[in-house]
């Protein structure tokens, strides 16, 4: 009897905590990309040089939030108000290169704008080429 009461004393507060945390999670808002940007194609050739350059940019600018392999598990991810996203998912990978370019350049909420931090367009495209390698 005592073990049942102990178990209830542990499970009940944990259940209430889980329900409370779930209730306060903010739904992910769609990130609408203007059509003219979503149709832009990547002029950078997807090759080893591009991947190498993109990987260096990723390590410098993206890895702390998005994680080493793009799973959204970087060292700063827990501090963010919104989820950094998982680059390996098909739903992420199906976005156009132009859409990714727009999102990286403009940013929103926790995601900063990188148009001044990565000011060379070809570097942004190389970053996108590298991000494309982070799929399941």
C-alpha positions in Angstrom: 0.0 0.0 0.0 2.8 2.4 1.0 4.6 1.8 -2.4 1.4 2.6 -4.3 1.0 5.9 -2.4 4.7 6.7 -3.0 4.3 6.0 -6.7 1.2 8.2 -6.9 3.0 10.9 -5.1 5.7 10.9 -7.8 3.5 10.3 -10.9 0.8 12.8 -10.2 3.0 15.9 -9.9 5.0 14.8 -13.0 1.8 14.4 -15.0 0.6 17.8 -13.9 4.0 19.4 -14.8 3.9 17.7 -18.2 0.4 18.9 -19.0 1.3 22.5 -17.8 4.4 22.6 -20.0 2.5 21.3 -23.0 -0.2 23.9 -22.5 2.3 26.8 -22.6 4.3 25.7 -25.6 3.8 28.1 -28.5 2.8 26.6 -31.8 5.2 26.9 -34.6 4.2 29.8 -36.8 4.5 29.2 -40.5 7.5 31.0 -42.0 6.0 32.5 -45.2 8.6 33.3 -47.9 7.7 35.8 -50.6 7.1 34.0 -53.9 9.8 35.9 -55.7 12.4 34.5 -53.2 11.1 31.0 -53.2 11.7 30.7 -57.0 15.3 31.9 -56.9 17.7 29.1 -57.8 21.1 28.5 -56.3 23.8 29.6 -58.7 26.6 27.9 -56.6 27.7 24.5 -57.9 27.2 21.7 -55.3 30.7 20.3 -55.2 33.4 19.5 -52.5 34.7 23.0 -52.5 31.3 24.5 -51.9 30.5 21.9 -49.2 33.9 22.7 -47.4 33.2 26.4 -47.5 29.6 25.9 -46.4 30.7 23.7 -43.5 33.1 26.3 -42.2 30.3 28.9 -42.4 27.9 26.5 -40.7 30.3 25.9 -37.8 30.9 29.6 -37.3 27.3 30.9 -37.6 24.8 28.0 -37.3 26.1 25.1 -35.2 25.6 26.7 -31.8 21.8 26.6 -32.3 21.2 24.1 -35.0 23.7 21.5 -33.8 26.7 19.8 -35.4 24.5 17.7 -37.7 21.5 20.1 -38.0 19.2 18.3 -35.6 18.4 21.5 -33.7 20.4 20.4 -30.7 23.2 23.0 -30.5 24.6 24.3 -27.2 22.4 27.4 -27.4 19.2 25.6 -28.5 17.8 25.2 -25.0 18.0 29.0 -24.4 15.8 29.8 -27.5 12.2 30.7 -27.3 11.4 28.9 -30.5 12.7 25.6 -31.8 15.7 25.9 -34.1 14.4 23.2 -36.4 15.7 19.9 -37.7 17.5 20.2 -41.0 17.5 16.4 -41.6 13.8 16.2 -41.9 12.2 15.8 -45.3 9.8 18.7 -44.6 12.9 21.0 -44.1 14.8 19.6 -47.1 11.9 20.1 -49.5 12.1 23.8 -49.2 13.6 25.6 -52.2 17.1 27.0 -52.0 15.6 30.4 -52.5 13.4 30.0 -49.5 16.4 29.0 -47.3 18.4 31.9 -48.6 15.5 34.3 -47.7 15.2 32.8 -44.2 19.0 32.9 -43.5 19.3 36.5 -44.9 16.2 37.9 -43.1 15.8 35.9 -40.0 12.9 36.1 -37.5 12.4 35.9 -33.8 15.4 33.9 -32.3 16.9 33.4 -35.8 19.1 36.4 -36.5 19.5 38.0 -39.9 22.7 37.0 -41.6 22.7 39.4 -44.5 25.4 41.5 -42.8 27.2 38.6 -41.1 27.5 36.6 -44.4 27.5 39.5 -46.8 28.8 37.6 -49.9 25.9 36.0 -51.8 28.1 33.1 -53.0 28.9 32.2 -49.3 25.2 32.1 -48.4 24.6 29.7 -51.3 27.6 27.5 -50.2 26.1 27.4 -46.8 22.8 26.2 -48.3 24.7 23.6 -50.3 26.2 22.3 -47.1 22.9 22.3 -45.2 21.5 20.1 -48.0 24.0 17.4 -46.9 22.4 17.3 -43.4 19.5 15.0 -44.4 18.6 11.5 -43.1 
